[in-house]
């Protein structure tokens, strides 16, 4: 079986693929990850995922390439990864005590083909946070490379009150969405692995 190519260096996305027993290689994409003026959070997440997949696909001809992009939206503002610790503190404080939306765009493609994609959305409610908690969490460094400046599966989990929808989506790679893309694209050898013998 030819492994999937994950167009990401994210350890969280790799962990989710491993948990699904989907064989994969890692080939990070190199694109500018910026949201365009007037672009919705779902449109931006899907476009960025598509650009990542299409940037990597020529390097791995004949292989299925999967890319993802996760963004956070609150009050009409789209949050990507923080620029620095001060930006992380600003993001964390803006989420505290409120509910926000997490959108992850997925794109699956082989070189020379159009490919297919989808967007998964989840709602997350954060607990109110004191200034001390905001500064403490930003100082841990965990928020540095996370959309919205927090990690549900890490230290940031102590500030999450509720998740509506896919937990793995909030982590950066919706497990059900990955399976559906592989299945619908005809990559059954990756989507449905033969059970191992006892």
N, C-alpha and C positions, 0 to 999 in steps of 0.2 A: 504493500500500500504506500502511495506517495503522500507524505505528510502535508497538512495545511501549512501555509505561510502566514504567520501573525505579523502584521505590519505595525508593530508596537514594541517598545522596550519596557512596558509597564509590567512589573512583577504581579500585580493584582490580576491583570488580564491573563497572564500566563497561568496563574494559579487556578483561575476559573476553567480554562481549557483543560488543564490537567485533571481537575475534578470531574470533568465530563469524559475523560479517557479519550480525548481527541488528539491524535499525534500531530505535532506541529514543530516547525522551525521558526526562529525569530529573525526578521529582517526589518528593522525600524525604518519608518518613512521619514523623509526630510522635506517638510513643507512649512510655510509660514502659517501658523495657527491663529488667524485673526478673524473676527466677526465683521461682516460688512455692514455699513450704515443701513438701517431699516430692515435688516435680516432677522427673521424670527429665530427663536432658540432651536426649534426643530429643523428649520431649513439650514441653519448654520451647522448643526451637528451632522446632518446627512451630507452636506456638501463637503465638509472637512474629511469625513470618513471616506467619501468617494475619491477625493484628491489624494489621500494617503494611499489607498489601495491602488489607484492608477499610477502613482509614482513608483511603487514597489514592483508591480506586475511585470514590467519589461525586464527586470533583473532576475525574475524567476519564471521564464517562459514555460507554459504547459502546466503550471501549478495553480491551485486555488489560493488566492490571497484574500485574507480577511483583515479589514481595518475598522477601527472604532474611534469615535470622538465623543467625549462627554462634556456637557455644559450644564450650568446651573442658572435658573432664571428666578428672580424674585422682584416683584413690583415693577415688571417691565425691564429690569436691568439684567443683562446676561453676564454671568461670571465665569471666566475661564480659570487658568492657574494664576496665583498671585505673582506679581512682579518682584516683590520683596517681602520682608517680615511686616513692614508697616502696612502694605497692601493686604497681607494675610489677616492682620488684626482688623482692618476695615471690613473685609469680607465677613469674617467670623461675627463681628458685632452686628452686621446688617442682617445676618441669618438668625441670630439669637432671639428666642421667644416668638418666632414666626414660622410659617410653612412656606416651603419653596418647592420648585419643580426641577427634577433632574431629567435631562434628555440625553440619550446615547444614540448616536447614529451608527449604523453598521453598513458596511459595503463589502460584498463578495464578488470577486472578478478573476478571470484568467486573461492573460495578455492577448489583446486583439479582440476581446469581447466587450460588450457593454456592461455586463455585470448586473447585479440587483442589490437593493438596499432596503432598509427599514429604520424606523425610529421607535425606540421604547421610551416611555415616560413613567416616572414615579414621583410621588409626593412625599416630602420629608418634613416633619415638624421638629424643630429644635427647641430645646428648653431655654428659658431665660438664662442669661449668663452674666455674672458680675464682671467688672473691668479686670479684676484679678484673674478670673478664669480665662478671659479672652487673651490676656497677656501671657498667661502660663501656657495655654495651648499653642499659641503662635510660636513661643520660644522653644517648644519641643522639636520644631523642624518638620513635624509630620505634615503640616498643611502646605509646605513649600511647592510640591509638584502635583497638588490635587485640585481638580475643578471645584470651585466654591470654597477652597481652603479647609477641607476637612476630610477625614477618612472614617466612614461608617464602621469598617472592620478593625479599626485601630483605636488609638487613644480617644479619638473624636466620638466613638460610640457612646461614651458616657454622657454626651450632651444631646443625643438623639432620643426624642420621646416616642416617635412613631414613624413607620414607613408604610405608605400606601402603594402597593404594586411590587415590582420585582426588586428584591434586595441586591441581586447581582448586578442589576442595572445601575444602582447607586454606586456600586463598587467599580463600574466602568465597562462591564461586558455582560449584557443580559443573556443568561444561559439558554432560555427558551428561544430567544431570537436567533442565536447562533445556530441552534439545531434546525429551526424552521428554514433559515437561509440555505443551509447545506442540503436539507431534504428537498426543498423546492428547486434547487439548482441541479439536482440529480447526482449530488455527491454522496450517494448512499453508503459507500465504503467508509466515509468519514462520519456520517451522521448516525449510522447504525452498525456499530462494530460487532463482529461475531463474538458471542459469549465464549469465554475461555473454558477449557475442559476442566472438570473437577479433579 
